[in-house]
Structure formats: structure tokens, C-alpha cells
């Protein structure tokens, strides 16, 4: 006996690519019928599945309809006014909800809203500064000097209050005109 271990070369368990039902065996030169082994069948069925998971209720029913030129322009206008990004969703919502939500953005109203927001921020900043000034006057100046500075601050506060009333009156007038449209 020899010290070396002998290895027996086995043939492939799965058919070679392109082998089909019959594959050629190199030794005999004859064609033999291929019999799949259990390991070959196991390799095919035990792999992990990849790809998109199937939906529970796929939307596989399709409806189509035709529009003339006038109806199409009206449909496109409604689609644009609604702000919907997808025609399919727009059509589904309009059919099943019975109403179409149209949002119109008025540029003048948006500008007005932005300016009011800026005023609100400025009033908050003024109130914050007012508190800081009063605290600084109390801590850093004598009683007489603090009173004279507070008097001047009070005058400016009255002017600011009158300006706020004018702004409020103009705002209410604008809102009244806007609602009458």
C-alpha cells in the first residue's frame, strides 16, 4: 500500500450549462440520459428569494376613456389646480371621494401673510429689547436719570402703539375686501 491517499474524481451532480437532458460523457464518447440527483434539486429550491414582494391586493384592473379637446383642457386645468402629481391618484380621488380639492394660492395674499409674520417677529424683538432696556436702566443709573429715560421710552412706546392700531385697521380693511371677492 502506498502512503498517499487516492482520490476518486466524481462527475458533476448538476448538468453542465447548456447540457440539457442529455450530456456527453468524456470517457465513453456515448450519450447518456441525465438523471438529476437530490443535491441538484435541493440547490434549486433552497435559495433565498430576492426581488419585490408581491402585493396582497394588486391593482390589476384597468379602465380607459377618451376625452375630446374641450374636455381634455378642462381635465388638465383641474389636474393643475389640484396640485396632484399623479393623474391616476387624481382620478381615483375625484371618483371615490366625490369632490376635487382645488387649492388656489393668491400671490398678493401670500405676500401679505409674509409681511404680517415679519411684523410679528419685529414686535417680539421690540418687546425683548424693551425688557432689556428697563432692566439696564434700573441697574446702571440713578433714580432721577432712570425716570427721565423711562419717560422718553414711554413716549416712544405710545407712538409704537398708535402705529400698531393703524396697522391693525389696515389689516382688517384688507381682510374685509378679500372676503368680499
Secondary structure, 3 states (H helix, E strand, C coil): CCCCCCCCCCCCCCCCCCCCCEEECCCCCCEEECCCCHHHHHHHHCCCCCCCCCCCCCCCCCCCCCCCHHHHHHHHHHHHHHCCCCHHHHHHHHHHCCCCCCCCCCHHHHHHHHHHHHHHHHHHHHHHHHHHHHHHHHHHCCHHHHHHHHHHHHHHHHHHHHHHHHHHHHHHHHHHHHHHC
